[in-house]
Amino acid sequence: MELKQGVKPLGITTEIILAVLIASEVYKSFEVDFVVTSITDGKHSQQHSLHYSGNAFDIRIKNIPDKKMIDEIFLEIRRRLTNDYQVVLEPTHIHIEYQPAF
């Protein structure tokens, strides 16, 4: 597991720590390096992004050899997390956020 230079984990929630560990295990099972590219740092498309509250993170996909493997990793992460997590395949990364439906 690796953090991209400049990634800020300040204020990350326990729910996101758990999701990071699960996603890391999925990457490991596919023998691909796991790199977190954003947590509470950076600028995000939404003003009220869950990144800012420590309830979201992004994972690098440019190091994954092909689209089929990216899709398989994405689906496996989604399968392993509960419905309280949103897992979104973006063009440049996998975005995971914790947003339970009460």
N, C-alpha and C positions, 0 to 999 in steps of 0.2 A: 504494500500500500504506500502511496506517495501523495503528498500535497504539492500542487503546482506552486511555484514561488509566488508569494504575495497573498495566498489564500489565508483568510482570517476565520478561525474557528470560535472566536469569542462569542459566547452566548448560545452555542449550539445546544439543542435540547436532547434529552436522553432518547427520545423517540427517533431522532435523526442519527444519533450515534448507533443505535441498533440497526437502522436501515443501511448505514455505511458498512457495518460489519457484514450484513447479509449480502449486500451488493459486491463487496470485496470477495466473499467466498464464491459467488457466481463467476466473477472474472477469473479467479484462481482456477476454477474447474475447467475453464476454457483456455487456460494457460496464456492469459493476456494480462499485461501490466494494468493495475488499477490506479488511476490518477484522479484525485478530486481536484476540479478546476475552479470551483467557487463554493463558498458557504455563505458567510455574512458580508463578504466583500463585494466589490464591483458594482456595476450599474445593471439593473434588470429592467425588462420591458414594462413591468407594472409598478406603479408608485407604491402599492401596498404588497409587494412581493413577499412571500414567506421566507425568502433568503434573509431579509433584514431582521426577522425575529428569531433566526436560528432554526427555522422549521423547513429548510430546503437546502439541497446541495446539487451540484452538477458533476458528472463524470465524463472524462475524455473518451471519445470513440475514434478519433483519427488514427489511433494506433492499432485498431482492429482491422485485420487483413481484408475482409470482404463484407458486403451488405448482408449476406445471409447470416453470417456469424453475429453481426450487430443485432439483427432481428431476433436471433435465438437468445442472445444475452439479455436483451430488453424483455422478452417474454418470460424468461426464467426469473429475472428479478421481480417482475410484476406478479408472477405466480407465487413467489415466496413471501411477499409482503401482504398484509391484510388490506381490506378495502378502505382503511383509514389513510392509506398512502396513495398518492397520485404519482404514477410513473409515466413520463412523457418522453418519447423519442423525438428530439429536436434535430435539425440538420447537422449540428456540430457537437452535440453532447446528449447524454441522458440526464433528464431533470427528474429529481425525486423530491416530493414534498409531503409533509405530514399535515393532513387536514381532515380530522375526523368529522363524520356526519353525525351530529348529535340528534 
